[in-house]
Amino acid sequence: MTRQRSGYGLIFYAMIIAVLLGGSLSAFANDELSVTGIVKKVDAGTRTVIIDVKSSACSGERRFTIDNPATLADSEGTSITFFIDSNECKKDVVYKMILPGGTKR
């Protein structure tokens, strides 16, 4: 009988630890929104790029920031897919572009 009770106690403590670890790990999760559109203009001076976004969650002409504008220097008129560091896309907010490999542009 005591052996069976100790088994239940072990399961109980294992569940408590799993809940605590699971909750703390989810606090570090980043939601990113995938965005696809056509590059309209790259401004190296302000490190911004204007993209005509075709994705339904963020459609329309939007402005994004990039750390290295030279990476998009010759991409005007081409389609690009990237991520923004948010799970939503608000109209007047300027988001930072994140490449699919994890590098911020």
C-alpha positions as CSV (number, residue, x, y, z in Angstrom):
1,M,0.0,0.0,0.0
2,T,2.8,2.5,0.8
3,R,4.5,1.6,-2.4
4,Q,1.4,2.5,-4.4
5,R,1.1,5.9,-2.5
6,S,4.7,6.8,-3.1
7,G,4.1,6.2,-6.8
8,Y,1.2,8.7,-6.8
9,G,3.4,11.2,-4.9
10,L,6.1,10.9,-7.5
11,I,3.7,11.5,-10.3
12,F,2.2,14.5,-8.5
13,Y,5.6,16.1,-8.1
14,A,6.6,15.4,-11.7
15,M,3.4,17.1,-12.9
16,I,4.1,20.2,-10.7
17,I,7.7,20.4,-12.1
18,A,6.4,20.1,-15.7
19,V,3.8,22.8,-15.2
20,L,6.4,25.2,-13.7
21,L,9.0,24.6,-16.4
22,G,6.4,24.8,-19.2
23,G,5.1,28.1,-17.9
24,S,8.5,29.6,-17.6
25,L,9.6,28.5,-21.1
26,S,6.5,29.9,-22.8
27,A,7.4,33.3,-21.4
28,F,10.4,33.4,-23.7
29,A,8.4,32.6,-26.9
30,N,8.4,35.1,-29.7
31,D,5.5,35.3,-32.1
32,E,6.5,36.4,-35.6
33,L,4.2,37.1,-38.5
34,S,5.2,36.0,-42.0
35,V,4.8,38.8,-44.5
36,T,5.1,38.7,-48.3
37,G,5.2,41.7,-50.6
38,I,6.9,43.7,-53.4
39,V,9.7,46.1,-52.5
40,K,8.8,49.6,-53.6
41,K,11.6,51.7,-52.2
42,V,14.7,51.3,-50.1
43,D,16.0,54.3,-48.2
44,A,19.5,53.8,-46.9
45,G,19.6,57.1,-45.1
46,T,16.6,56.3,-42.8
47,R,17.2,52.5,-42.9
48,T,13.6,51.9,-44.0
49,V,12.0,50.0,-46.8
50,I,8.5,50.5,-48.3
51,I,6.8,47.3,-49.3
52,D,3.5,46.7,-51.0
53,V,2.4,43.9,-48.7
54,K,0.3,41.2,-50.3
55,S,-0.3,39.1,-47.1
56,S,-3.9,39.3,-45.9
57,A,-2.9,39.9,-42.3
58,C,-0.9,43.0,-43.2
59,S,-2.0,44.1,-46.7
60,G,-1.2,47.5,-48.2
61,E,1.8,49.7,-48.5
62,R,3.8,49.5,-45.3
63,R,7.1,50.9,-44.0
64,F,9.6,48.6,-42.2
65,T,13.1,49.2,-40.7
66,I,16.2,47.3,-41.7
67,D,19.6,47.2,-40.0
68,N,21.5,46.8,-43.3
69,P,19.8,48.5,-46.2
70,A,22.5,47.4,-48.6
71,T,21.0,43.8,-48.5
72,L,17.9,45.1,-50.3
73,A,19.7,47.7,-52.5
74,D,18.9,45.9,-55.8
75,S,15.6,44.4,-54.8
76,E,13.2,47.1,-55.8
77,G,10.3,45.6,-57.8
78,T,10.9,42.1,-56.5
79,S,8.9,39.9,-54.2
80,I,10.2,39.3,-50.7
81,T,9.1,37.1,-47.8
82,F,10.2,38.0,-44.3
83,F,9.0,38.1,-40.7
84,I,8.1,40.9,-38.3
85,D,8.6,40.6,-34.6
86,S,4.9,40.7,-33.8
87,N,1.9,38.4,-34.2
88,E,-0.2,41.2,-35.6
89,C,0.3,44.1,-38.1
90,K,-1.1,47.5,-37.1
91,K,-1.5,50.1,-39.7
92,D,0.7,52.9,-38.4
93,V,3.4,50.9,-36.6
94,V,6.9,50.5,-38.2
95,Y,8.1,46.9,-37.6
96,K,11.6,45.5,-38.0
97,M,12.2,43.0,-40.8
98,I,13.5,39.5,-39.8
99,L,14.8,37.2,-42.4
100,P,13.6,33.5,-42.3
101,G,17.1,32.5,-41.1
102,G,16.6,34.6,-38.0
103,T,18.8,37.6,-39.1
104,K,17.3,41.0,-38.7
105,R,17.6,43.2,-41.8
